[in-house]
Amino acid sequence: MRGCRAHGLPQTTVRPQFDTLNETHESAVTLSHHATNDHRPAPPKEIHLSDLWGVVSRRWKLVALFAVLVVGGAYVSGRNAVALYQSRLTVQISSAKQVFARTDDIDVDELALRTDPILSEALILTTQDLALRVVRALNLPLELQDPELFRGRIFNAIEVQPDAPPGAYVIEVSPNAGRFTLSSGGRVLNEGTLDEEVTGPGFAFRLTPETVPDEPVAFNVVRPEVAAAWVSAGIGYRVRDATNAVDISFTGTDPTLIPLVLNQAALELRRAGVSRAVETAARKRVYVEEQLARADESFQLKLVELQRFKEQHRITDLGTEERAIIESIRELERQRQEIRMRVIALQDAAAGGDSINVEALNRLAAVDGTNDNAVLAYQINQLLELYHERRALTAGMLGLRENNPQIEGLNQRIRDAHGSLRAAVDAATQSLQNREAIVAQEIAALRRDLLTYPGKQSEIAQLQLETSILNDTYRYLLGQFEQARLQEATIAPYVAILDGASPAGRVGTNLRQKLILGLLVGLLLGLGAAFFVEYLDQTVKTAGDVERVLGMPVLGLIPREPRLASHNGRRSTVTVLDRLTPNDPAVEAFRALRTNVTFVGAEKPVQALVVTSPGPDEGKSTTAANLALMLAQGGDRTLLIDGDLRRPTQHRAFSLVQEPGLTDVLVGRASAREAIRPNVAEHLDLLPAGPTPPNPAELLGSDAMRKLVGELRRDYRYLIVDTPPSLPVTDAAVASAVADATILVIRSGETEETAARRAADQLRRLGVRVAGAVLNAVSRRYDSHYSYYANHPGHRSRSPLRALRSKLAGL
């Protein structure tokens, strides 16, 4: 302290927890207390926003790298991505079951079946049959190879035959000559003028001269099934809540073709519903017409037979009992006819191979008695739900493909449901046939009863019964035939197009949006990587880390200064502070270290100090030399002892010879007066290491070393001993036994926490008094307080975070 006042040096400390750089008596007491306590680790520090910002500022290069990589990837993918366009329209769908129910003259309770008729009808949009209808109507097997070219702007009046062979073609246009050339595989197929029709194998079209590009245009003719798969993949739909309106969309790469495909798909859906209803009504009409002709023929024959019998036997009337039996037989015959028609309707609805599509399910639901058959109703509902689940998984361009394991498993469930439904249909059919057999038995029993009456009356009763039955059957079939004809002629579409297809608009993210999204994702990934790397980095960086890990005070923070320690090959050189400017940040830092060292001896005097580090190249020799220099500049006579007998460096720092030195003194080859180099700086002497001995640790722990230090204490105020690293060898530990305290030098950002902890614990186990630590090579990104030294004297800069905090506090 006397030297500080004499030289006018500021009494400073660089411990980051101090708000100012002015030292106080309280700081001295704090350092003294830390130097003498039990060195228990400090409590964990709470994470502050500034700590998080510090991690980002230290790892900003990593964050920037991730951001650049992700943005670059987004740019490449965005430039190579094909633009997608989408068009929409809205249709209104009435229940298809209502049409089929009217056709069969049966009232179907849809809620009892728990099926969604709107959704069931919308599923037809994804069928291959509807897609093939669209392909044939718009001649879609002809498609361009380049997705950035639009078919509607190059070709018009396209016609593709159903049997057109697949192939790849190229058409070249010469606008100046007004001609075209169609070729395939290098072979010319057709040539002509631009106003002529271009014909090829199974296709023909005309060119649009105003928009045909000058370069060759490549196109393909594909099989209709391939084009149909493209149509099915692009169609999507959404049923509006609590309505029967369905929004249909189509997504593709050609904005001129997309609205046409969407409109055509809606028209085909409308026509498909009508055609299915007409087909069902026509099938019923044909069947009823055949049965009506047979019934008419049988009735006419039976009338003739009855008339002849009456004329022959002159009998005109029957008794009351005979008429009652005849009426019962007539009623049973009517029931049997109804049962037979229901059996035929079930068999007809379930026909169609191994699979049962949505149309067949609607016909099954419309058959009389389905609502009363719980098993059949459940199987129909279960199959409709499976169809809906498959549609939800395969809808849109991002939907799953047919070869996906999940879709294959769902298809297997649908096939199993087909089998279960067919089993339920067979069971229902068998049940109806059993009922028909029972009714037939009752009819036979009544006929036997009728035969018990007297001969002529019994025979005429039989003839009248058969005539009446045939008459009732003919009248019933005649009514069904007229109804079928009327319904077939008056069936109207139940799908109404509310809004036509809108112009195709761009969908998805464009290049700019992808770049912005890529930047955000890159920053998030970079931040995550930065915090992950920071988590993996177990080095000591700040004074807070030192106190947390080692539980000892920080005596000094030495800024990162390349001139303080340079490397020449494998040998390190030490730079002393008298070669730097007085206002250099490193000079100020070592002045603060000197002041804190003097505070350490406030309670227990400290004269001999050992300077060591956990490992090599952490700055212990530089710290020892410059600490000794600062103590000497304070007016105290100081001796710097190079106790690193393995890799001595202090003699090179002051441009002196290595011998004689400490080794010579300890073995008795020279006296201390002969080995000490006086006045290497004002008030500073140097005792170099001397020649390298075979047993450095034994020399430093010998009685000769104790005796030498005792003698030197009488001549010098401070003895600074530079020793080897404490973890590789024991030199520092044995040298500390003859010193008053030890300073542990730690290199910020390089010394591992485990190494620093092991070094401190090793010294403490040996009873060494550890005065504190010096954090060397502190970067500004770890501690912003050193920005003060980098500016003009008297001007104290503030970090952006502190400036922002001050502004917010002033609001």
QUIDACOR-V753639 format. One record per backbone hydrogen bond with DSSP energy under -1.0 kcal/mol. NH is the residue of the N-H (numbers start at 1). CO is the residue of the C=O. E is the energy in kcal/mol with one decimal. If there is no record, write none. Layout:
nh->NH co->CO e->E
nh->NH co->CO e->E
//
This chain:
nh->5 co->1 e->-2.1
nh->6 co->2 e->-2.0
nh->7 co->3 e->-2.0
nh->9 co->4 e->-2.1
nh->12 co->10 e->-1.4
nh->18 co->15 e->-1.9
nh->23 co->11 e->-2.2
nh->28 co->24 e->-1.4
nh->29 co->25 e->-2.2
nh->30 co->26 e->-2.2
nh->31 co->27 e->-2.4
nh->32 co->28 e->-2.5
nh->33 co->29 e->-2.4
nh->34 co->30 e->-2.4
nh->35 co->31 e->-2.0
nh->37 co->33 e->-1.0
nh->42 co->547 e->-1.6
nh->52 co->48 e->-1.6
nh->53 co->49 e->-2.4
nh->54 co->50 e->-2.1
nh->55 co->51 e->-1.9
nh->56 co->52 e->-2.0
nh->57 co->53 e->-2.7
nh->58 co->54 e->-2.1
nh->59 co->55 e->-2.0
nh->63 co->59 e->-2.0
nh->64 co->60 e->-2.9
nh->65 co->61 e->-2.3
nh->66 co->62 e->-2.2
nh->67 co->63 e->-2.3
nh->68 co->64 e->-2.6
nh->69 co->65 e->-2.6
nh->70 co->66 e->-2.7
nh->71 co->67 e->-2.5
nh->72 co->68 e->-2.6
nh->73 co->69 e->-2.4
nh->74 co->70 e->-2.7
nh->75 co->71 e->-2.5
nh->76 co->72 e->-2.5
nh->77 co->73 e->-2.7
nh->78 co->74 e->-2.5
nh->79 co->75 e->-2.4
nh->80 co->76 e->-1.8
nh->81 co->77 e->-1.1
nh->85 co->252 e->-3.4
nh->86 co->505 e->-2.5
nh->87 co->250 e->-2.0
nh->89 co->248 e->-2.4
nh->90 co->499 e->-1.3
nh->91 co->246 e->-2.5
nh->92 co->496 e->-3.4
nh->93 co->244 e->-2.6
nh->94 co->494 e->-2.9
nh->100 co->96 e->-1.8
nh->101 co->97 e->-3.0
nh->102 co->98 e->-2.2
nh->103 co->99 e->-1.9
nh->104 co->100 e->-1.9
nh->106 co->101 e->-2.5
nh->120 co->116 e->-2.5
nh->121 co->117 e->-2.0
nh->122 co->118 e->-2.3
nh->123 co->119 e->-1.7
nh->124 co->121 e->-1.3
nh->125 co->122 e->-1.7
nh->126 co->123 e->-1.5
nh->127 co->124 e->-1.6
nh->131 co->127 e->-1.7
nh->132 co->128 e->-2.7
nh->133 co->129 e->-1.7
nh->134 co->130 e->-2.0
nh->135 co->131 e->-2.5
nh->136 co->132 e->-2.5
nh->137 co->133 e->-2.1
nh->138 co->134 e->-2.1
nh->140 co->135 e->-1.7
nh->142 co->139 e->-1.1
nh->143 co->220 e->-2.4
nh->145 co->218 e->-2.3
nh->149 co->146 e->-1.7
nh->153 co->150 e->-1.0
nh->154 co->151 e->-1.2
nh->155 co->151 e->-2.9
nh->156 co->206 e->-2.1
nh->159 co->204 e->-2.8
nh->161 co->202 e->-3.2
nh->164 co->161 e->-1.9
nh->167 co->221 e->-1.9
nh->169 co->219 e->-3.1
nh->170 co->183 e->-2.6
nh->171 co->217 e->-2.6
nh->172 co->181 e->-2.6
nh->174 co->179 e->-2.9
nh->178 co->174 e->-2.1
nh->179 co->174 e->-1.4
nh->180 co->192 e->-2.7
nh->181 co->172 e->-2.1
nh->182 co->190 e->-3.3
nh->183 co->170 e->-2.7
nh->184 co->187 e->-2.4
nh->187 co->184 e->-1.5
nh->189 co->182 e->-3.7
nh->190 co->182 e->-1.8
nh->192 co->180 e->-1.6
nh->194 co->178 e->-1.8
nh->196 co->193 e->-1.6
nh->198 co->205 e->-3.3
nh->200 co->203 e->-2.8
nh->202 co->200 e->-1.2
nh->203 co->200 e->-1.1
nh->204 co->159 e->-2.3
nh->205 co->198 e->-2.3
nh->206 co->156 e->-2.8
nh->208 co->154 e->-2.1
nh->211 co->208 e->-1.4
nh->212 co->208 e->-1.1
nh->217 co->171 e->-2.5
nh->219 co->169 e->-2.5
nh->220 co->143 e->-3.3
nh->221 co->167 e->-2.6
nh->222 co->141 e->-2.3
nh->227 co->223 e->-1.7
nh->228 co->224 e->-2.4
nh->229 co->225 e->-1.8
nh->230 co->226 e->-1.5
nh->231 co->227 e->-1.9
nh->232 co->228 e->-2.7
nh->233 co->229 e->-2.1
nh->234 co->230 e->-1.2
nh->236 co->249 e->-2.5
nh->238 co->247 e->-1.9
nh->240 co->245 e->-2.4
nh->243 co->240 e->-1.5
nh->246 co->91 e->-3.0
nh->247 co->238 e->-2.9
nh->248 co->89 e->-2.9
nh->249 co->236 e->-3.0
nh->250 co->87 e->-2.0
nh->251 co->234 e->-1.6
nh->252 co->85 e->-2.4
nh->258 co->254 e->-1.9
nh->261 co->257 e->-2.4
nh->262 co->258 e->-2.3
nh->263 co->259 e->-2.5
nh->264 co->260 e->-2.4
nh->265 co->261 e->-2.3
nh->266 co->262 e->-2.1
nh->267 co->263 e->-2.3
nh->268 co->264 e->-2.7
nh->269 co->265 e->-2.1
nh->270 co->266 e->-2.1
nh->271 co->267 e->-2.9
nh->272 co->268 e->-2.8
nh->273 co->269 e->-1.8
nh->274 co->270 e->-1.6
nh->275 co->271 e->-3.1
nh->276 co->272 e->-2.2
nh->277 co->273 e->-2.0
nh->278 co->274 e->-3.0
nh->279 co->275 e->-2.7
nh->280 co->276 e->-2.3
nh->281 co->277 e->-2.5
nh->282 co->278 e->-3.0
nh->283 co->279 e->-2.4
nh->284 co->280 e->-2.0
nh->285 co->281 e->-2.5
nh->286 co->282 e->-2.7
nh->287 co->283 e->-2.0
nh->288 co->284 e->-2.9
nh->289 co->285 e->-2.6
nh->290 co->286 e->-2.1
nh->291 co->287 e->-2.3
nh->292 co->288 e->-2.5
nh->293 co->289 e->-1.9
nh->294 co->290 e->-1.9
nh->295 co->291 e->-2.5
nh->296 co->292 e->-2.4
nh->297 co->293 e->-2.1
nh->298 co->294 e->-2.6
nh->299 co->295 e->-2.5
nh->300 co->296 e->-2.3
nh->301 co->297 e->-2.2
nh->302 co->298 e->-2.3
nh->303 co->299 e->-2.1
nh->304 co->300 e->-1.9
nh->305 co->301 e->-2.2
nh->306 co->302 e->-2.3
nh->307 co->303 e->-2.4
nh->308 co->304 e->-2.3
nh->309 co->305 e->-2.0
nh->310 co->306 e->-2.3
nh->311 co->307 e->-2.4
nh->312 co->308 e->-2.2
nh->313 co->309 e->-2.7
nh->314 co->310 e->-2.1
nh->323 co->319 e->-1.9
nh->324 co->320 e->-1.9
nh->325 co->321 e->-2.2
nh->326 co->322 e->-2.2
nh->327 co->323 e->-2.3
nh->328 co->324 e->-2.1
nh->329 co->325 e->-2.5
nh->330 co->326 e->-2.3
nh->331 co->327 e->-2.1
nh->332 co->328 e->-2.3
nh->333 co->329 e->-2.3
nh->334 co->330 e->-1.8
nh->335 co->331 e->-2.0
nh->336 co->332 e->-2.5
nh->337 co->333 e->-2.0
nh->338 co->334 e->-2.1
nh->339 co->335 e->-2.5
nh->340 co->336 e->-2.3
nh->341 co->337 e->-2.0
nh->342 co->338 e->-2.0
nh->343 co->339 e->-2.1
nh->344 co->340 e->-2.1
nh->345 co->341 e->-2.3
nh->346 co->342 e->-2.4
nh->347 co->343 e->-2.4
nh->348 co->344 e->-2.4
nh->349 co->345 e->-2.3
nh->350 co->346 e->-2.0
nh->361 co->357 e->-1.9
nh->362 co->358 e->-2.2
nh->363 co->359 e->-2.2
nh->364 co->360 e->-2.6
nh->365 co->361 e->-2.3
nh->366 co->362 e->-1.3
nh->370 co->367 e->-1.9
nh->373 co->369 e->-1.0
nh->377 co->373 e->-2.4
nh->378 co->374 e->-2.3
nh->379 co->375 e->-2.2
nh->380 co->376 e->-2.1
nh->381 co->377 e->-2.2
nh->382 co->378 e->-2.7
nh->383 co->379 e->-2.1
nh->384 co->380 e->-2.0
nh->385 co->381 e->-2.0
nh->386 co->382 e->-1.7
nh->387 co->383 e->-2.1
nh->388 co->384 e->-2.2
nh->389 co->385 e->-2.3
nh->390 co->386 e->-2.3
nh->391 co->387 e->-2.1
nh->392 co->388 e->-2.3
nh->393 co->389 e->-1.6
nh->394 co->390 e->-1.8
nh->395 co->391 e->-1.2
nh->399 co->396 e->-1.2
nh->400 co->393 e->-2.7
nh->404 co->401 e->-1.6
nh->408 co->404 e->-2.8
nh->409 co->405 e->-2.4
nh->410 co->406 e->-2.0
nh->411 co->407 e->-2.8
nh->412 co->408 e->-2.0
nh->413 co->409 e->-1.8
nh->414 co->410 e->-2.2
nh->415 co->411 e->-2.6
nh->416 co->412 e->-2.4
nh->417 co->413 e->-2.3
nh->418 co->414 e->-2.5
nh->419 co->415 e->-2.1
nh->420 co->416 e->-2.3
nh->421 co->417 e->-2.9
nh->422 co->418 e->-2.7
nh->423 co->419 e->-2.3
nh->424 co->420 e->-2.2
nh->425 co->421 e->-2.7
nh->426 co->422 e->-3.0
nh->427 co->423 e->-2.3
nh->428 co->424 e->-2.6
nh->429 co->425 e->-3.0
nh->430 co->426 e->-2.9
nh->431 co->427 e->-2.4
nh->432 co->428 e->-2.2
nh->433 co->429 e->-2.6
nh->434 co->430 e->-2.3
nh->435 co->431 e->-2.1
nh->436 co->432 e->-2.6
nh->437 co->433 e->-2.2
nh->438 co->434 e->-2.1
nh->439 co->435 e->-2.5
nh->440 co->436 e->-2.4
nh->441 co->437 e->-2.2
nh->442 co->438 e->-2.2
nh->443 co->439 e->-2.4
nh->444 co->440 e->-2.4
nh->445 co->441 e->-2.2
nh->446 co->442 e->-2.2
nh->447 co->443 e->-2.2
nh->448 co->444 e->-2.0
nh->449 co->445 e->-2.1
nh->450 co->446 e->-2.1
nh->451 co->447 e->-1.4
nh->452 co->449 e->-1.2
nh->453 co->450 e->-1.2
nh->458 co->454 e->-3.0
nh->459 co->455 e->-2.4
nh->460 co->456 e->-2.5
nh->461 co->457 e->-2.1
nh->462 co->458 e->-2.2
nh->463 co->459 e->-2.2
nh->464 co->460 e->-2.7
nh->465 co->461 e->-2.5
nh->466 co->462 e->-2.5
nh->467 co->463 e->-2.4
nh->468 co->464 e->-2.5
nh->469 co->465 e->-2.7
nh->470 co->466 e->-2.5
nh->471 co->467 e->-2.2
nh->472 co->468 e->-2.7
nh->473 co->469 e->-2.8
nh->474 co->470 e->-2.4
nh->475 co->471 e->-2.4
nh->476 co->472 e->-2.7
nh->477 co->473 e->-2.8
nh->478 co->474 e->-2.3
nh->479 co->475 e->-2.0
nh->480 co->476 e->-2.2
nh->481 co->477 e->-2.6
nh->482 co->478 e->-2.2
nh->483 co->479 e->-2.1
nh->484 co->480 e->-2.5
nh->485 co->481 e->-2.4
nh->486 co->482 e->-2.2
nh->487 co->483 e->-2.8
nh->488 co->484 e->-2.6
nh->489 co->485 e->-1.6
nh->490 co->486 e->-1.3
nh->496 co->92 e->-2.9
nh->498 co->90 e->-1.6
nh->499 co->90 e->-1.7
nh->502 co->88 e->-2.2
nh->505 co->86 e->-2.5
nh->507 co->84 e->-2.4
nh->514 co->510 e->-2.5
nh->515 co->511 e->-2.3
nh->516 co->512 e->-2.3
nh->517 co->513 e->-2.9
nh->518 co->514 e->-3.0
nh->519 co->515 e->-2.4
nh->520 co->516 e->-2.3
nh->521 co->517 e->-2.8
nh->522 co->518 e->-3.0
nh->523 co->519 e->-2.5
nh->524 co->520 e->-2.3
nh->525 co->521 e->-2.9
nh->526 co->522 e->-2.9
nh->527 co->523 e->-2.9
nh->528 co->524 e->-2.5
nh->529 co->525 e->-2.9
nh->530 co->526 e->-2.8
nh->531 co->527 e->-2.6
nh->532 co->528 e->-2.0
nh->533 co->529 e->-3.1
nh->534 co->530 e->-2.5
nh->535 co->531 e->-2.0
nh->536 co->532 e->-2.2
nh->537 co->533 e->-1.9
nh->540 co->751 e->-2.7
nh->546 co->542 e->-1.7
nh->547 co->543 e->-2.3
nh->548 co->544 e->-2.2
nh->549 co->545 e->-2.8
nh->550 co->546 e->-2.8
nh->555 co->773 e->-2.9
nh->558 co->775 e->-2.7
nh->560 co->778 e->-2.3
nh->564 co->561 e->-2.0
nh->568 co->571 e->-2.3
nh->571 co->568 e->-1.8
nh->573 co->566 e->-2.2
nh->575 co->564 e->-1.7
nh->579 co->576 e->-1.4
nh->580 co->577 e->-2.2
nh->584 co->581 e->-1.7
nh->588 co->584 e->-2.1
nh->589 co->585 e->-2.1
nh->590 co->586 e->-2.3
nh->591 co->587 e->-1.9
nh->592 co->588 e->-2.0
nh->593 co->589 e->-2.0
nh->594 co->590 e->-2.4
nh->595 co->591 e->-2.2
nh->596 co->592 e->-2.2
nh->597 co->593 e->-2.2
nh->598 co->594 e->-2.0
nh->599 co->595 e->-1.5
nh->600 co->596 e->-1.5
nh->602 co->599 e->-1.8
nh->609 co->719 e->-3.5
nh->610 co->741 e->-2.2
nh->611 co->721 e->-3.1
nh->612 co->743 e->-2.4
nh->623 co->619 e->-2.2
nh->624 co->620 e->-2.7
nh->625 co->621 e->-2.5
nh->626 co->622 e->-2.4
nh->627 co->623 e->-2.3
nh->628 co->624 e->-2.2
nh->629 co->625 e->-1.9
nh->630 co->626 e->-2.3
nh->631 co->627 e->-2.4
nh->632 co->628 e->-2.1
nh->633 co->629 e->-2.3
nh->634 co->630 e->-1.1
nh->635 co->632 e->-1.8
nh->636 co->631 e->-1.5
nh->638 co->683 e->-2.6
nh->639 co->718 e->-2.3
nh->640 co->685 e->-2.6
nh->641 co->720 e->-3.3
nh->642 co->687 e->-2.8
nh->643 co->641 e->-1.4
nh->643 co->722 e->-1.7
nh->645 co->643 e->-1.6
nh->653 co->649 e->-1.4
nh->654 co->650 e->-1.3
nh->656 co->651 e->-3.4
nh->662 co->688 e->-2.6
nh->663 co->689 e->-2.3
nh->665 co->661 e->-1.8
nh->666 co->662 e->-2.5
nh->667 co->663 e->-1.9
nh->669 co->664 e->-2.0
nh->670 co->664 e->-1.4
nh->675 co->671 e->-1.7
nh->676 co->672 e->-2.3
nh->677 co->686 e->-4.0
nh->680 co->684 e->-1.6
nh->681 co->684 e->-1.4
nh->684 co->681 e->-2.5
nh->685 co->638 e->-2.4
nh->686 co->677 e->-2.4
nh->687 co->640 e->-3.0
nh->699 co->695 e->-1.7
nh->700 co->696 e->-2.4
nh->701 co->697 e->-1.5
nh->702 co->699 e->-1.3
nh->706 co->702 e->-1.5
nh->707 co->703 e->-2.9
nh->708 co->704 e->-2.3
nh->709 co->705 e->-2.4
nh->710 co->706 e->-2.1
nh->711 co->707 e->-2.0
nh->712 co->708 e->-2.4
nh->713 co->709 e->-1.7
nh->716 co->712 e->-1.6
nh->717 co->637 e->-2.1
nh->718 co->637 e->-1.6
nh->719 co->607 e->-3.0
nh->720 co->639 e->-2.7
nh->721 co->609 e->-3.3
nh->722 co->641 e->-3.1
nh->723 co->611 e->-2.1
nh->726 co->613 e->-2.8
nh->727 co->614 e->-1.3
nh->734 co->730 e->-2.2
nh->735 co->731 e->-2.3
nh->736 co->732 e->-1.9
nh->738 co->735 e->-1.3
nh->739 co->736 e->-1.1
nh->740 co->608 e->-2.1
nh->741 co->608 e->-1.4
nh->742 co->769 e->-2.1
nh->743 co->610 e->-3.3
nh->744 co->772 e->-2.1
nh->745 co->612 e->-3.2
nh->746 co->774 e->-3.0
nh->748 co->776 e->-3.3
nh->749 co->540 e->-3.1
nh->750 co->747 e->-1.7
nh->751 co->747 e->-2.4
nh->753 co->538 e->-2.9
nh->756 co->752 e->-2.4
nh->757 co->753 e->-2.5
nh->758 co->754 e->-2.4
nh->759 co->755 e->-2.4
nh->760 co->756 e->-2.3
nh->761 co->757 e->-2.6
nh->762 co->758 e->-2.4
nh->763 co->759 e->-2.0
nh->764 co->760 e->-2.2
nh->765 co->761 e->-2.4
nh->766 co->762 e->-1.1
nh->767 co->764 e->-1.9
nh->768 co->763 e->-2.2
nh->771 co->742 e->-1.9
nh->773 co->553 e->-2.2
nh->774 co->744 e->-2.3
nh->775 co->556 e->-2.5
nh->776 co->746 e->-3.8
nh->778 co->558 e->-3.0
nh->782 co->779 e->-1.4
nh->783 co->779 e->-1.8
nh->787 co->784 e->-1.6
nh->788 co->785 e->-1.4
nh->791 co->788 e->-1.0
nh->795 co->792 e->-2.3
nh->803 co->799 e->-2.7
nh->804 co->800 e->-2.5
nh->805 co->801 e->-2.2
nh->806 co->802 e->-2.2
nh->807 co->803 e->-2.2
nh->808 co->804 e->-2.5
nh->809 co->805 e->-2.1
nh->810 co->806 e->-1.3
//
